[in-house]
Amino acid sequence: MASFYIREKTKNKTGIMCSVQIQGMDRIIFPVQNMSISPKDWDNGRMLTGKGRQENGRLQDRLNKLRTDLESFVEEYYFLNKKYPNKLAVTTFLKSEKSVSTYFSKNEKVRIDDLFERVIKRRTNGQELTKGKRFSRQSLLHYKSTLKAIKGFQVNKGRKFFYVDEFKSKQLIEEFEIYLTSELDMMINTIANKMKTLKSFLQIAWSEGIIDFNPFKKHGIIIYTEETDSVVFTRDEMIALEELDLSSNPFHEVIRDQYLIYLWSGIRKSDLKNLISVINPHTKKFVFRTGKTGEISEIPAFDTLIKIAEKYNYNFPEPVHDTVVLKEIKEICKLIPSMNITVEKKYTKGGQNKRDLLQKYQRIVIHTARRSLATVLVENGLKHEQVMKITGHKKLLTLQRYVKSGTDIDQMLEIGKKIRNG
């Protein structure tokens, strides 16, 4: 079931790879940790041993033990779950550095907060990666925020802690959702993020053998979200922002220029430095790989982007922190007349429908810029597939929900005249 081979035969030192073939599943391949050898000491899937090669013998013993552990793990996993483990389950077992009997022991109960803290620690330290990369700062903040909510839930229930095993109960999960809704008065999409994080951590608990199923899947628990009720810049407002004379306030001018880069590139705020590092006067598009999805983003060299680049001689100032940009851009947009109209915001908070009436400029956020460019491009005839090249969206459906196309009143009035006049 488990076999070994070396990565390179031409190097002085090379790593050993482990290949695990489990019945009816794709082959699982991973490097053997902390083992680097000379290719001349390797032959036909094992170390060359014998006289004068005592160290090779010790390394081969480690490989033999690893093979035995893997075979025992697969057998025990199948016995308990009536199915074979996937790659995540195998690598999670190896990372635990536990014996098979200890790993599957039902006597050791794990606290839910301990599970969160342990996983957060290894993802923060880079001991666990996602698609070969470290987990993002934003993801880690989501984990910590959910852990804080769980600790508050425990206090609310008069408990010092809950065991992970207790979260197999559909009722307890629903009570946690009610706590987020009623006690913490959270918005529905914020609750959804917390519930998704809990679901993923319970999936980890299942893969580590702490629980024997993921309750979200077994009980068919639905995580509810709602469409984001957001505003976008119109084409005229994009131009108006660019034409504002802010020469009397140099700080606001820098803020406005940074926001215009967001507005005319459609990038996520985390990709600002990636973009400005590739802006140059010699190409029609600026290409980089997005940080969030890893997709290639192709930003056309729009006139506004080139104008700003030339203004700073292609030596952009250090980006202003987004919390500052968010505060100041509202004050800047306040200078645009159409941004002072009253708009309605509908959302669900604390389980109740809410309705706020605000000026449009008050609802501008960093992400408004990205959504605005996508909307304006679609409204002006660019195909969704082409817009995805700019925004880096992976799915067409996601982009279609993302675009906030407004009603073409002039076109409707023109049709009305034709109907009326025959």
N, C-alpha and C positions, 0 to 999 in steps of 0.2 A: 504493500500500500504506500509506504513512504520510501523514497529513494533520494540520492544526493548526487550533485554534480557541481563542477567548479565554473566560475564565471568566465575567467580568461586563462588561456593556456600559455600566453606569451609573456605575462608579467612576472616580476619577481615574487610578488605576493598577490593572492587573489582570494576572494570570498567563496564560501560554500553555499550553494542553494539547495533548499529542500523542496521536493515535489511530492505532493500528496494526491493520490488518485482514489477518490471515494466513489463507490458504485452509483452510477446514474447521474454524476455531477461533473461539472467542469473541473479540470485539474487546478489545484491550489498550489501556488508557488510563492515562496518567501525566503529571504536570506537567513542563514543560521547566525544568530547574534554572537558577537565577540569571538569570531573564529576566522583567522586569516592564515593561509598556508602557502607554501611554495608548490607550484604545479608539479614539480618533479617528485613530490611526496604523495601524489595522487594517481590512482590507477583503477580504472573500471568501477567507479562509484564508491571507492573507499580509500582510506589512508594506507600507504605502504608501511607495514610494521615489521618488526623483527629485531635482530641484533643491531644495537646502536640507534634504534629509532623508538626509544621509550616514550618520548613526548608525543610522537605520532600515535602510539598505542593509547595514550591517555585521551587524545582528541577523538580517536575512533570509539573509545568507550562512551564518550559524550554523545556521539552520533547514534550509537546503538541504543543508548538510554532515551534519546529523543524519539527514535523510531518506535520504541516500546511504549513510551508515554502517549504518543499520537495514536497508536493502534488501540491502547486501552481507553483513551478519551473517546474515540469514535464509537467503540463498542458500548461504553457506558452511556454516552449521549443518545445513541439509538435505542438502547434499552429503556431510558427514561422518557424520551420524546417521540418514539416510534417514527423517527425520521433521522436522516443523516445531517451532520452539522454543515453550515456554510463556512465561507472563509472567515467571516467576522467572528463566528463562534470559536473556530480553531485558533485564530490569532489572539483572541481575548483570553483563552485558556493559557496560551504560552506566556502572555504578558503577566498573568497572575502569579507565575512562578510557584504555583501550588501543585501538590501531588493530585492525581486523579481522584483519590478517595476524599481528600480534603476539599477539593474544588466542588464536588457534588454532594458534600455533606449537608444534610437537612437540619443538623443540630445548630449550625451557626446562623443565627438570625442577623440580618443587616438592617440598620436604621436607614430610612429614606434620606435624611440629611447627610449621613456618612457617605452614602452612595454618590450624592451630588458632589460633595466636597472632594471625594477621591477622583471622580471623573474630571471635574473642573481642574484639579491640580495637574493631572497627567496631560490634559489638553493645553493647559497654560504653559507647561514646561516643554512641550513639543514631544512628549513620550507617545502621544497618539496623534495621528495626522488625518486629514481629510483630503483625499485625492492627491496625496503626496505633499500637501501643504499644511502649515500650522492653522489651527482654528483662528478665525478673525476675532479681533477685539470686540466687535459688535456681538458675535455669537457668545463669547465668554460673558459679556455683560448681561445677555438674555438669561444665561444659565444662573448667574448670581442673583438676578432679580427674581427668578422663579424660586430659587432656594430661600430667599428672604421671605417670599410669600408663603412658602411651605412652613417655615419656622413660625410665622405669625399665625397660620392656621392651627398649628399644634397648640400654641398658647390659647387660642380662641376655644379650642376643644378641651382645654384643661389637661393637656397631655405634655409630658416632657419631650416625647418623640413618638413617631409612628415607625413601625417596621415596614420595609418594602413589601413584605408578604401581605400586609393589611391593605395595600393599594390594589390588590387583586379584586377587591370589592367594588362593584359598580356604584354602590351607594356612597362609599367614601370618596370616590372620584367626583361624583355629582355634588357632594357636600363641599368639596374643595372649590368647585366651580361656583357654587352659591356664595361661598365666603368671598371669592374674588369679586363677585357681582354686588352683593349686599353690604358687606363689611368694608371692602376697599373701594367700592364705588367706581370700578374700572370700566373703561369703554370696551365694547364687545370685541374689537380687534386686538386690544391689549390682552384680554382674557384668552383669546384664541392662541396668541403667542405663548402664553404661560402653559396652556393645556397641551400645545404641540411639544413644548420642551419636556413636560412631564411624560408624555407618550414616548418620546425618543429615549428618555432615561429608563423607563420601564422596559423598553426594548433591549437596552443594554443589560438590565438586570436579568432578563430572560436569556440573553446570549451567554451570560456568565453563570447561568445555572442557579441564580438566586431565587427566581420564581419560574414556574413551569409553563407560563403563557403570558402574553401581553394582554392585559384586560381590555385595552382600547379595541383591540382586534376581536377578541373573544366575545365581548359584550356588544360590539358594533356601536361604540360610543362615537357620536358625531360632534365635531368641533365646528361651531358656527362662526361665520365671519359676515361682514357686510361691505358693500361697495363703498369705497372712500369718496366722500362728497367733497371734492377739491375744486379749486379754481385754476384757470390758466390765463396766461397773457394772450391777448389778441395780437395779430400782426402789427396793428397800429401802435399798441402799447409797447411792443418790443422796440419799435423804431423810436417812440417817444422817450423811452428810458435811455437809449443811446444818445439822443439829441439834447438831453438835459444839460444845461450849463452849470457845472458844479465846481468851476474854477475857484470860487471863493471858499470852498471847503475841500482841500486836497485829500483829506482822509475819506470823505464820502466819495470822492472821485475814484479812489482805489477800490473801495467797496463795490461801487457800481461797475467798474471794469471787470472785477473778478466775477460778479454775478452775470455780466454779459457773456463771459466765457462759458459759464454754465448754460446760459440761455441759448447760445448759438452753437453749442456742441452736443447738448443733450446727455452729457456724462453724469455719472453718479458723483457725489461729492468726494468719495474716496479715490476717484480716478483723476482729480484735478492735476496733481503733480505728474502723473503718467502722461497726460495730454500735453501740458506746457513743455515737457522735456522733448517732445517730438515736433512741435510747431516750428516750421522753417519756411523761408520764402521760395523754395525750389520745387515744391510738389503741390498737386491739386488736392491731396488728401493726407490726413495725419493718421497713422495706423499704430495701434498699441493693443495689448491684451488686457481686458478688464480684470480688475482685482476680484470682483465678486463671483463671476461665472467662468472666468478664464476664456471667454469668447473674444475673437478678434473684433475690435471696433474700428470702423473706418469713418473718420470725421472729415467731411468736405471742407476745403479751405474757404469757408464763407468770408465775404468781404469784411464783416465786423471782426472776426477773429484776426484777420491779417492787419486790419486797422489798429487794433489794440496791441498786437505784437510789434508793429512798427512804432507805435507810440512809446513803447518801452525798449525799443531797439532790440527786440527779441530776448531781452534780459528781464524776465518777469520778476516783480517783487515777491518776497516770501508771502505765500498765501495767508490771508487773515483767517483766524479761527472761525469756524462756521457759526458758533454761538454769537459772535460779534456781528458777522455778516447778517445773520437772521434778524437781529435786533435793528441794525442800521438800514437794511434794505427796505424795511417797512416804512421808515421815515422818508427815504428817498422816493419810493413809489407814491407816497402821499402827495408828491408834487405833480403827479400826472392826474389831470381832472377825472378821467374815466375810472381811475382806481379809487375814487371816493364814492362810488355808487354803493348802495346797500345791497348785500347779498345774503342769502339764507344758508345756514349750515344745519343739516339734519344728521343726527347720530344717535346711537344707543349707549347709554351710560347708566350703570347701576341697575340694568335691566329695564330701564324706562326710555321712551323716545324723548329726545331733546331737540330743541330748536333755538338757534341763536341768530340774531340779526347783526351783522358786522359790516364795516366798510371793506371793500375788496382788498385794499392794501394790507389790512390787518390779517388776512388769511394767506398772504404770500409766505412760502417757506422755501428752503433751498431746493427741494424736490420739484417745486412748481416749475422751475426752469426746464428741467428734463421733460416733464409732461407737456409743457407748452410747445417746445420745438417739435415733438412727435405729432402733436395735434395740428400745428400750423402746416407741417409738411404734408400730412395726409389730406388736410382740407384743400391744399393747393395741388393735389393730384398725384403726389408721389405714392407709389405702391407700398403697401405695408411691408412686403418682403425687403424693399430697399431701406425703409425706415429702420428695420431690425438690424441692418448693417451698421447703422449709426448708434442706436441705443444699446446694442448687444443683447437684446432679448432673445431667448432661445425658442420660445413658442409663439406662433402667430396669435393664438387665442389670448395669451397674456397681453400682447401689445394692443389687440383690439379692445380689450377691457380698459387698457391704460389710457388710450386716446380719448380726449374729452371734446369731441366735435360739437359745436353749437348749432343752433337752428339758423338756416339761411333765410332770414326774414324777407330780404329783397326778392329772392327767388319765389318765395311763397306769395308775396304781394303781386308779383308779376303774373303768376298762375291765376291768382284770384281775379285780376283784371280780365284775363282771357276768358275765364268762366263767366264773368258778369256780362262782358260785351260780346260773347259768342265767338 
